[in-house]
Amino acid sequence: MSYPIEGSCQCGGVSYQLLAEPLMVVACHCKECQKLSTSAFSITAVVSADDIKFQGDMVEWRRIADSGNVNGAKFCSTCGNRMYHFDPKEPDKIKLKPSNLSDTSIIKPTAHVWVSEKQDWFSIPDGVAVFDEQP
C-alpha cells in the first residue's frame, strides 16, 4: 500500500489525505454503530491525527457513550456523510470511517468489538480478535 490515500464524502465537499497506515481497523457491532451504518456493523480505522489532512466544511455532533466518554462525530455539512469520530480526551487519535477512501483495500478489521450485540446472521471471520464489549 502506498500513501497518501485520498478520500471524500459522497458530494465531494469534504476531502482528505490519509498520510500513513492506520494504527488499527476495527468492526463494531454495537447497536449505535448498527444505526450509524444501517448495517450489521460499522468499520473504523484508528489513525494518528497528525497522519490525516481534511479540507471542506464539516459539522459536529456528540453523544455520551455507555462508558460515559464523549463520542464526537464530524460529517459533511452538505451531504451528511460521516467522516470520522473522536474522543475529546484523545485529540491525538481520529476514528476514520474508511469506506469513503478511494482505495478501500486497507479495510481489513483485525478486531470485532461489541459482538454481544452482533446480528445473529453475521459470522465473524477466523483469525481476528473478538470482544463481547469495548476492550
Secondary structure as GFF3:
##gff-version 3
##sequence-region A 1 135
A	DSSP	beta_strand	5	8	.	.	.	ID=ss1
A	DSSP	beta_strand	15	18	.	.	.	ID=ss2
A	DSSP	beta_strand	24	28	.	.	.	ID=ss3
A	DSSP	alpha_helix	31	37	.	.	.	ID=ss4
A	DSSP	beta_strand	42	48	.	.	.	ID=ss5
A	DSSP	three_ten_helix	49	51	.	.	.	ID=ss6
A	DSSP	beta_strand	52	55	.	.	.	ID=ss7
A	DSSP	beta_strand	58	64	.	.	.	ID=ss8
A	DSSP	beta_strand	70	76	.	.	.	ID=ss9
A	DSSP	beta_strand	82	86	.	.	.	ID=ss10
A	DSSP	beta_strand	93	96	.	.	.	ID=ss11
A	DSSP	three_ten_helix	98	100	.	.	.	ID=ss12
A	DSSP	three_ten_helix	104	106	.	.	.	ID=ss13
A	DSSP	beta_strand	111	113	.	.	.	ID=ss14
A	DSSP	three_ten_helix	115	117	.	.	.	ID=ss15
A	DSSP	beta_strand	129	130	.	.	.	ID=ss16
###
